Amino acid sequence: MGRVAKLALGAVVVLCAVATLPSCSRGPRSGGGAWHVIRSGDTLWSLAQRYGTTVDAIDRANDDLDPRSLRIGQKVWIPRGKGGSARVASRGTSRPHPATLERRPDDGDCGVQARRDGIEFDWPVLGRLTSSYGGRNGRPHDGIDLVADEGTPIHAAEAGRVVYEGDDLGDYGRVVILKHEGRWATVYAHNRKNLVDEGDFVEKGDVIAEVGDTGNASAPHLHFEVRRSNSPKDPQSCLP
């Protein structure tokens, strides 16, 4: 093969990697959806938020997908979301922003709802409650604050999968987000150190992080949120 032909073939391979040639695209799968080409910073959590679907749905739709090692240029099938399509929900950064942690009023007893879904949350850290769920200084407070010494172990409140681990959620500082059964999720913020990776499955009580004061925090503490379908719940009504 001549040098020019090799260069042309190389160009086609590169273009296929970023899905810019129609001949490179893979056909639609049953049930509807769209292909997404992985870019820098993409995670399953950010894709689920962007396309209005769930991490589990994306995971199930891609048999060989490893959430811990997404590759730039890799093609991921995004199944049809709740709205009936896999359209982009919003533009902006590919990773979740605090705005994606939507604020909605608590709409019922968290403990009762969780038990119906087979969920029994436990306290994530041994600490002193200093701020409750609801309004604080005229602003919404979607979780509770538990003061503890820096480096105190933070435990998973329930078994689940790590769908976000990072420090680019603004005031939240260093964060871990776990997804549980029944559309439940828990948020652990201001951590000094995260001890899990995206895609990891953790059991209830596993140590996932250490208490810190990253982000908008005046002292070491854990900001803990419980959410169902992205709607915040009062964690104290969820905990024993």
C-alpha positions in Angstrom: 0.0 0.0 0.0 1.4 3.4 -1.0 2.1 6.2 1.5 -0.9 8.3 0.2 -3.3 5.3 0.5 -2.0 4.6 4.1 -2.6 8.3 5.0 -6.1 8.2 3.5 -6.9 5.0 5.4 -5.5 6.5 8.6 -7.7 9.6 8.1 -10.8 7.4 7.7 -10.0 5.5 10.9 -9.6 8.8 12.8 -12.9 10.1 11.3 -14.7 6.9 12.3 -13.4 7.2 15.8 -15.1 10.6 16.1 -18.2 9.5 14.1 -18.0 12.2 11.5 -18.5 10.0 8.5 -22.0 8.6 7.8 -20.6 5.3 6.6 -19.0 4.9 10.1 -22.2 5.2 12.1 -23.8 2.2 13.5 -27.5 1.6 12.9 -30.2 2.3 15.4 -31.1 -0.3 18.0 -34.5 -1.5 18.9 -36.5 0.8 21.2 -35.0 4.1 19.8 -32.1 6.2 21.0 -29.0 7.7 19.7 -25.2 7.2 19.5 -23.0 9.4 21.6 -19.2 9.8 20.9 -17.3 10.1 24.2 -15.5 13.3 24.8 -13.1 14.5 27.5 -14.9 14.6 30.9 -17.8 12.5 29.9 -19.2 10.0 32.5 -22.3 7.8 32.5 -23.8 10.2 35.1 -23.3 13.2 32.9 -24.6 11.4 29.8 -27.7 10.3 31.7 -28.3 13.9 32.8 -27.6 15.3 29.4 -29.9 13.0 27.5 -32.7 12.6 30.1 -32.2 8.9 30.8 -30.6 6.8 33.6 -27.1 5.4 34.2 -28.6 1.9 34.5 -30.4 2.2 31.1 -27.1 3.2 29.4 -25.2 0.5 31.1 -27.8 -2.2 30.1 -27.8 -0.9 26.5 -24.0 -1.4 26.1 -22.9 -4.9 26.8 -19.1 -4.3 26.7 -19.2 -0.9 28.4 -16.8 -0.3 31.3 -17.9 2.9 33.2 -14.5 3.2 34.7 -12.6 3.4 31.4 -14.6 5.4 28.9 -12.3 6.3 25.9 -12.4 9.5 24.0 -13.9 8.6 20.6 -15.8 5.6 21.9 -19.4 5.3 20.8 -22.1 4.7 23.4 -25.7 3.9 22.7 -28.1 6.2 24.6 -31.5 4.6 24.9 -34.7 6.5 24.6 -35.4 8.6 27.8 -38.6 9.2 29.7 -39.5 12.0 27.3 -39.6 9.5 24.4 -36.3 10.5 22.8 -32.6 10.6 23.5 -32.3 14.3 22.7 -29.8 16.5 24.6 -31.6 17.9 27.7 -29.3 21.0 28.0 -26.0 22.4 26.7 -23.0 23.2 28.7 -20.3 21.2 30.4 -20.4 17.4 29.9 -20.1 16.7 33.6 -22.9 17.6 36.1 -23.3 21.0 37.4 -25.0 21.9 40.7 -28.0 23.0 38.7 -28.5 19.3 37.7 -29.2 18.6 41.4 -32.6 20.1 40.9 -34.5 21.6 43.8 -38.0 20.4 44.3 -40.2 20.3 47.4 -40.1 17.2 49.5 -43.3 15.3 48.7 -43.7 12.7 51.4 -42.2 10.6 54.2 -38.8 9.5 52.9 -38.6 6.5 55.2 -41.9 5.0 54.1 -41.1 5.5 50.4 -37.6 4.0 50.8 -38.9 0.9 52.6 -41.4 0.3 49.8 -38.5 0.2 47.4 -36.5 -2.1 49.7 -34.1 0.7 50.8 -33.0 1.2 54.4 -30.6 4.1 54.7 -28.2 4.4 57.6 -26.2 7.3 58.9 -23.1 8.0 56.7 -20.9 9.4 59.4 -20.6 9.8 63.2 -21.0 13.5 63.6 -23.0 16.4 65.1 -26.0 17.7 63.2 -25.5 21.4 62.7 -27.8 22.2 59.8 -31.1 20.6 58.9 -32.9 20.1 55.6 -34.9 23.0 54.2 -34.2 26.8 54.2 -31.0 28.3 55.6 -30.3 32.0 55.5 -33.0 32.5 53.0 -31.7 29.8 50.6 -32.7 26.2 50.0 -30.7 23.6 51.8 -31.2 20.2 50.2 -29.6 18.1 52.8 -28.1 18.0 56.3 -24.7 19.0 57.6 -22.9 16.6 60.0 -19.8 18.1 61.7 -16.9 15.6 62.3 -13.2 15.7 62.5 -11.3 16.0 59.2 -10.5 12.6 57.9 -13.4 10.9 59.6 -14.6 7.9 57.5 -17.8 8.5 55.4 -19.8 5.3 54.9 -22.3 4.4 52.1 -25.8 4.9 53.5 -27.0 2.1 51.3 -25.6 -0.3 48.7 -25.3 1.2 45.3 -23.1 2.2 42.4 -20.8 5.2 42.2 -22.2 7.4 39.4 -20.1 10.5 40.1 -16.8 11.1 41.8 -15.1 14.4 41.4 -14.6 18.0 42.4 -16.2 20.1 39.7 -19.7 20.7 41.2 -18.9 24.2 42.5 -19.8 24.8 46.2 -20.1 21.1 46.8 -16.3 20.6 46.7 -15.2 17.0 46.4 -18.3 14.8 46.0 -19.4 11.2 45.7 -22.9 10.4 44.3 -24.3 6.9 44.7 -27.2 5.5 42.8 -29.4 3.0 44.6 -32.4 0.8 43.7 -35.8 2.4 43.1 -34.5 5.7 41.6 -32.8 6.7 44.9 -29.5 8.5 45.1 -27.3 9.8 47.9 -24.9 12.7 47.8 -21.7 13.1 49.9 -20.1 16.5 49.7 -17.1 18.6 50.9 -15.0 15.5 51.2 -11.3 15.7 51.9 -10.6 12.6 49.9 -12.8 10.3 47.8 -11.9 6.6 48.1 -14.1 5.2 45.3 -14.1 5.4 41.5 -17.0 6.0 39.1 -18.5 2.6 38.2 -17.6 1.0 41.5 -20.3 -0.9 43.4 -20.3 -0.5 47.1 -22.1 -2.2 49.9 -24.0 -0.5 52.7 -21.5 0.7 55.3 -18.4 0.7 53.0 -16.1 3.6 53.5 -16.3 5.8 50.4 -14.7 9.1 51.4 -13.2 11.1 54.3 -14.7 14.2 55.9 -13.2 17.5 54.7 -13.9 21.1 54.0 -13.6 21.4 50.2 -15.8 23.7 48.3 -17.9 26.2 50.2 -17.3 25.0 53.7 -16.1 26.9 56.7 -15.2 23.8 58.7 -14.9 20.0 58.2 -18.3 18.4 57.8 -20.3 16.2 55.6 -23.1 17.6 53.5 -25.5 14.7 52.9 -28.4 14.5 50.6 -31.0 11.9 49.8 -32.8 12.1 46.4 -35.5 10.1 44.6 -35.9 10.7 40.9 -33.6 13.7 41.5 -36.0 15.2 44.0 -34.4 16.0 47.4 -35.8 14.4 50.5 -35.3 15.3 54.1 -32.5 12.9 55.1 -33.6 12.8 58.7 -36.9 11.3 57.7 -35.0 8.6 55.8 -32.6 7.7 58.6 -33.2 5.5 61.6 
